[in-house]
């Protein structure tokens, strides 16, 4: 059961876990910022869901690095 859950929902599980971790860290800085904690958990869930559904990365790193190297080529 755990293997099935991890294989099918691994991104969501790790996203929520990361969101909870960062949310708990933020909560120590201020109790009344619970809405921000929920936002962090929600963003973690959304990012994990994107990974599970195979929609690719949130930021197109290959395209971004290609654009940067074209714009500012290394001078050797």
C-alpha positions in Angstrom: 0.0 0.0 0.0 2.8 2.5 0.9 4.7 1.6 -2.3 1.6 2.2 -4.4 0.9 5.5 -2.7 4.5 6.7 -3.1 4.7 5.6 -6.8 1.4 7.4 -7.7 1.4 10.3 -5.3 5.1 10.8 -4.5 5.2 14.4 -5.7 2.1 15.4 -3.7 3.4 13.6 -0.6 6.8 15.2 -0.8 5.4 18.6 -1.7 3.0 18.6 1.3 5.8 17.4 3.6 8.1 20.2 2.4 5.3 22.7 2.8 4.6 21.5 6.3 8.3 21.7 7.2 8.6 25.2 5.9 5.3 26.1 7.5 6.3 24.9 10.9 9.6 26.8 10.6 7.6 29.9 9.7 5.1 29.4 12.6 7.9 29.7 15.1 8.4 33.2 13.8 4.8 34.2 14.4 1.7 32.3 15.5 -0.8 34.6 13.8 0.6 33.8 10.4 -1.3 30.6 10.0 -2.7 31.7 6.7 0.8 32.0 5.3 1.5 28.5 6.6 -1.6 27.2 4.7 -0.4 29.0 1.6 3.0 27.3 1.8 1.4 23.8 2.2 -1.0 24.6 -0.7 1.9 25.6 -2.9 3.8 22.4 -2.0 0.7 20.3 -2.8 0.3 22.1 -6.2 4.0 21.7 -7.1 3.8 18.0 -6.2 0.6 17.5 -8.2 2.3 19.1 -11.2 5.1 16.5 -10.9 2.7 13.6 -10.5 0.8 14.6 -13.6 4.0 14.9 -15.6 3.4 18.5 -16.6 7.1 19.3 -16.4 8.9 21.7 -14.2 7.4 24.9 -13.0 10.2 26.9 -14.5 11.5 25.9 -17.9 15.2 25.7 -16.9 16.5 24.5 -20.2 14.9 27.4 -22.1 16.0 29.9 -19.4 19.6 28.7 -19.4 19.7 28.7 -23.2 18.3 32.3 -23.3 20.9 33.4 -20.7 23.8 31.8 -22.6 22.7 33.4 -25.9 22.3 36.8 -24.2 25.6 36.7 -22.3 28.0 34.3 -23.9 31.1 33.3 -21.9 34.2 35.2 -22.9 37.2 33.0 -22.7 
